[in-house]
């Protein structure tokens, strides 16, 4: 997947999933938060288990650079689901 992320208003903040601000906005700041590329590979070894391996790369946008130090980020995960 490829995502382009925006804030509602450059004067507002960038909020996390829990509703807490991650970074405050600034007057005249860009609304463009950044882009994210996601890759997930899934495998079902049997009918009761699913394994997923994924990674994402976030490329900071104008909002991040306009409101402080900018920095891209990468994360990786492994998820195992088991059904009984």
N, C-alpha and C positions, 0 to 999 in steps of 0.2 A: 504494500500500500504506500501511497504518497499523500501526505497531508500538508495543506497550507493552513496555518493557524493565525487567527486575528483576535485582538481584544475588541470589545465593543466601542471603547473610546480611549484614546491615548492618554487622557487625563486620569483615567481610572487605573485599577491595578490588574496584575496577572494573578489569578486565583488558582489554588490547588483544588483537587477533587473534594477536599474537606471544607471548602469555602474560605480558607485562610489565605490572605494575600501572600504571594511568593515574592513579588516585586511591585512597588508602587509606580504609578504612572507619572508623567510630567507634562506640563503645558506644551502643546505642540509636538508631542512624541508621536511617532508612527503607530498605526494600528496593526501593522504586520509583525506578529510575534515571531514567526519563523516557519520552517518546513521540517517535516519528519518523514524519514523513509523507514518502513517496517518490513521485516522478513520473518516469516514463521514457517517452520517445517514440522509437520505432524506425522505420527506413526501409530498405528493400532496393532500392537503385538498379539492381542487377542480381543475377544468381545467384551472383556471386563476392564481393559486398560487402554489409556491413550497417553502418549508422550509427545510433548511439543517442545521444540527448541526455537528460541526467537532472539532477535536483536533489533535495535532501533538506533538510528543516527538522527539527532536533532541539530539543525543548522539555524543558528540564531538570526533573527531578522532585525528590522529597524527599531522596533519597540525595545528590545533587549539592549541594543547598543545606545539608544537615546536615553535610557534610564539607568545606566551604570556600565560596569565592565561586561562585555560580551564574551561568550564562550560556547562553542559547540559541545555537545554531550553525546556519549555512546553508552548503551546499556545492553546487557545480555541476560537471558533467563532460560531456565529449564522448568517445565511444568509437567507433573505426573498426576493423572486422574485415574481413580480406581472406582469401579462400580461393584457393589455387593449384591 
